[in-house]
Amino acid sequence: MRDHFSVSEINCFCKCPMAHAWHYKEGLPIRPCGKMILGSCVDASVSKSFCNKITKGELLPLEEVRAAYHQAWTEKTKEDIDWGQDSPDQLRDEGEGLVILHQKEVAPKVNPVAVQKEIRVSFQGLPDYLGFIDLVEKVDGKLAVTDLKTTGRSPGKDGQGRYCPSPDHALQVAAYAFCLKASGESPALANLDYLVRNKTPKAIRVSLPVTDRLLTYFENTALAVLTAIKKEAYYPNRGSFTCNPSFCSFWNVCNEKFPKSYF
């Protein structure tokens, strides 16, 4: 096992243990898709604006944030990207729209404390947790961890009509809250800021209270997954909707070892 782990690694194993093995054990690269590039470029430009507010007391002008987005896009699109059926130009423009939306509607309400905060926490005799929190902020005087997500649809709702994050998204902010608390701070909220790419882009914030239940969700999930990784309990999740050539970077090599065609 490596000397550290991340919440992305935990989520990878939960989705497909064999994908975890191909990437983290065998070292095969994950080929990014266009939507991943869009998300990372939006995150980079938003983070740059928040850094300016922390150091100089104000957000960057909108044109500078847009320029930061396009600079990130130029750099990131030099990589080998799986565009699938997506249009690179359309995705680029959609991402710029999300940056503008965030700068106008979301960022002015935020009181940032730290951006891309690195945290490393010892984890019960297992590898350390290593992660980077998108944003630590103050909300009504309370400390909060916040993760930014770009998505093509709004998050689902529960029986009471409240927006709810997916389990992997909840695990991510639970990890941030757990590790920030372990480092001596006391976050009260774990937020997910969704920027939704549709005909009329919108921003949705989902706030989860940092409770023992949320922290236990991360701790017990991480312990279970790390124990399985230590035992090399790897198998393909053939029932997953991502188990196909369009979603999985390891489809070819995995299909040789675990053929999905039975005839």
Secondary structure, DSSP 8 states (H G I E B T S, - for coil): --SEE-HHHHHHHHH-HHHHIIIIIT------BHHHHHHHHHHHHHHHHHHHHHHHSS---HHHHHHHHHHHHHHHTTS--B-TT--HHHHHHHHHHHHHHIIIIIGGG-EEEEEEEEEEEEETTEEEEEEEEEEEEEETTEEEEEEEEEESS---B-TTS-B---HHHHHHHHHHHHHHHHTT----EEEEEEEE-SSS-EEEEEEEE--HHHHHHHHHHHHHHHHHHHTT-----TTSTT-STTT-TTHHHHHHHS-----
